[in-house]
């Protein structure tokens, strides 16, 4: 039998070792939690599920295309300064793989240039005038880069829906996600695309950054489609929702959200608000906001 003093020293050593192990384990837990923040919930990013007649959030389409040249910094800054909840922009890739704000496959409609975005370099796109077509006061407005848009978003404090146009490859998606992450915008930006593969590449790059699946036509089982894409909801056409209004409740029951595009008059706003959609994409956010103040619930 050991002496009592020796026994006490042994117990002290065991106790000290236990404390060290507990502290080490706690450090690991803290480190892991710090390295992997919780994923953004649909409620945090897109708000609570709306009820029929309740005002949806407003997403200013292409920055606010009714009041300034679409997908340009003047349109974006006007929307941010007006305090709209979301700015929606389109992001396309140039021939040398740089993301710029452009909706169409070509630059013909919204600039003084010609040709496909995918066949022009960033330097060529940046030389274009993206404002004169809208009004003389916007002459010389350049096509913004994704980086410029994100910098404006940081300063403005709003949220954004980034629609990735076309099919993106893994390096392009990784670079775009890195730009969002570098500015700490993962909880204020949601990526959207018609292309499920592009969304899958984004999911592989960031578990934190949320995604929305854009649909022109609704699949038979829309809830499964959203779940398989790992998306927070859908951005869907008005006609598709009106043809199958039950999908609003189905997606809400699954914890997903429904955003409808692109609605610019009161009859369209009234029809989808009556169904309880969560977001409305519009070229005219000012008029929609006024309409909601008069006709939609809080």
N, C-alpha and C positions, 0 to 999 in steps of 0.2 A: 504494500500500500504506500503511495507517495506521501511525502510530507505535506501538511496543509498549505504551507507557503508556496511550494512548487505547484500544487493543484490550483491555487488562486492565480498564479502567473500563467498557467496553461489556459485557464478560463478567460483571462484578460486578453491573451493573444487571439483566442478563437473569436471573442467578442469584437476585437479590433478588426480582424479579418472579415467578419460578417459585415461590419459597417462599411469597410472599403468596397466590398462586393456590391452592397446596396447602392452606394454612391456611384460606382462604375456603371451599374445597370441603369440608374436614373440618367446618367450622362448620355448613354446610348439612346435612350428613349427621347430625350430632349433633342439630340442631334438628328435623329430620324424624323421627328415631327417638324423640326426646323427645315430639313431638306425637302420634305414632301408635304407642303401645305394642303389643307383639305380642298377638294374640288369645289368649284363654284356651283351653288345650287341654282336651279331654274328660278326659284323665288328671288334669290339675291340678284341675279342678273336681269331677269325679265319681269319681276314682280309677281304678285299673287295671281292665281287663276281668276280671270274676270267672270262675272256673272252676266246674264243677258241684260242689255241696256246700260252696262257700266262702261265708262270711258276707257278706251284702250290707250296704251302708250303710243306716242307719235314718233315715227322714224322718218327723218327728213331725207327724202329720196335724192340720191346723187348730190348730197349736200343741201339741196333746196332748189331744184331745177326751175321752179317757177319764178324765182327772184334774182337769179344770177347764173352765169354759165355753169352747167352741170359739171360735177367732179373737179371743180377748181377751188383754190383756197378762198377766194371771195365768197363763194356759195357756202363753203364749210364754216368760215368764220362768222358769217351772218347767222347761220343756224345755231352755232355755239353761243353767240352773244345774245340770241333770243331766248336761250334757256331750254331748247327742246331736249327731250330725254335721250334721243338717239340720233346719230348721223349715220346714214347708210351710204357707202361708196362702193364703186366697182374697181377691182384691181386686176390689171392685165400685165403680162410679161412681154418685154421687148425682145428683140432678136438676140441681144446679149444677156438676157436673163434678169433684167432689172424690173421690179414691180412699179408700175405707174398707174395713176387713176384714169381709167378709160372704160367706157361701157361697150362700145362697138368693137367689132373685129378690125375695122379700119378707122383711120383718123379723119376721114373725109367729111363727116357730118359736123363734127364739133371743133375742127381746127381749119387752118388755111392750107393744110397739107394733103397728101394723097398716099394711099398704100395701107397695107395691113400692119397693125401694131407689131405682130410677131416677126415682121420682116424689116423693121426699123430699129436702129440702135437707140440707146438712151440718149446719146448726144443729138441724134436726128429728131427724136421726139421733143426734146427740150427746146429746140429751135422754133417749134411751131407756135402759132398764135391761137390760143384756145378760148379767146374772149370776144374777138371782133364780131363773130357770127351772131352773138347774143345782143350786143350793143356797143356803140363806139366808145363808151366810157370804160369798157373792159378790154380795149385793144392792147395787145401785147401780153395778156395773161398767159403764163406758161402752163403746161400740163404738169401737175404736181407728182412727186414721187411718193411712194408709201411712207418713206421716212419723214417727209415734210408733213404729211397728214397726221402721223402719229405724234409728231412734235406739237402740232396745233391742238391735238386732242389732250395731251398732257396739260397744256396751259388752260384749256377750256373747261376741263372737269366733267365733260359729258361722257356718254358711252357710245359705242360704235358697232355697226354691223359691217364687216368686211366681206364683200362678195368676191370670191376668187373666180374670175372668168376663165372658162375653158378648163383644160386638164393641166395640172401642174406636176412637175417631177419632184422627186424627193429633195434634191438640193435647193430648189426654189422654195418649197414649203418650209424647209428647215431654216433658210435665211429669213423668211418673212416672220416666222414664229420667234426667231431670235430677236428681231427688231421689236416685236411687241413685248417680249420678256425683258429686254434691256431697259425698257422704260417703265417697267412695273405695271403694265396695263392688262395683265391677264384677267383681272376681275372686272374689267370695264369694256373688254372687246370680245365679240363673238364672231367666229368665222362661219361663213355660209357658202354653199356651193351646190350646183346641180350634180356635180361629179362626186359620187360616193368614194372613189379611190383617193381623190384629193383630200377629202375629209379624213380618210383613214390614215393618210400620211401625216396630217396635222395631229391626229390623236397619238401617233407614234412619237411625235416630237414633244408633246406636252399633254400631260394628263389634266393639267389645271385649266387650260384654255378651252372654252366651251365652243360648241358647234351647232349649226342649224342646217337642216336638209331642205334645199329648195326644190319644190315640186310644181310642175305644171299640171300633171295628172296624178291623182291619188291612187296608190296601190290598193289592192283589195284589203290587206291588213296593214293599215298605215301605222298602227302602234308598233307592230313588229319591225317595220321598216325603220322607224325612228330608233328603236332599241338596238337593232343590229348595227346602225350607223353610230351608236354612242352619242346621239344628238340630244339637245335640250328641247327640241321641238321642230316645227316646220315653218318655212316661209312658203306660202302657197297662193295660187291665184284665187281671185274672188269667185270665179265661175265654179271652180272645183269645190270650194267650201259650200257654196249655195246649193250645189247638186247633192252634196252629202253633209248636211248640217250636223248630223250625229257625231261626226268625227271630232268636233270641238269638245264635247263632253268625254268622248273616249280618250282623247289625248290628255285632257285635264285629269281624268281618273288615273292615268299612267304617270302623272307628274310632269307632263310635257306642256309646251305652250304653242299657240297658234298665231302666227303673224301673217297678215294678208297684204298682197301687193297688187298693183300700185293704184290707189284709189284717190280720185281728185274731185269728186262732187258729193253733195249731201245725200243723194239717193243711195250711192254706193256705201257711204259711211254708215247710213242708217241701217242698211240691210245686214251688214256684218256686225255692227254693234249690238243689234238685236239678238245675235247668236252668242255673244259673249267672247268674241275673239280677243286676244291679249294685246296685239299690236297692229297698227295700220301704217303701211309705208305710203307716203304721199309726196308729190311735188310741191304741194301748197300747205306746209305745216301751219302757217299763220291762220288761214281760213278754217282748217280742220280744228285747230285749238279753239277758235271762236265758236264753231258749231258745237263742239263738245260742251263748252261752257253753257250753251243755251238748251241743248237737247239731250245730252248724255248724263248718266248718273255719276256721282263722285267716285 
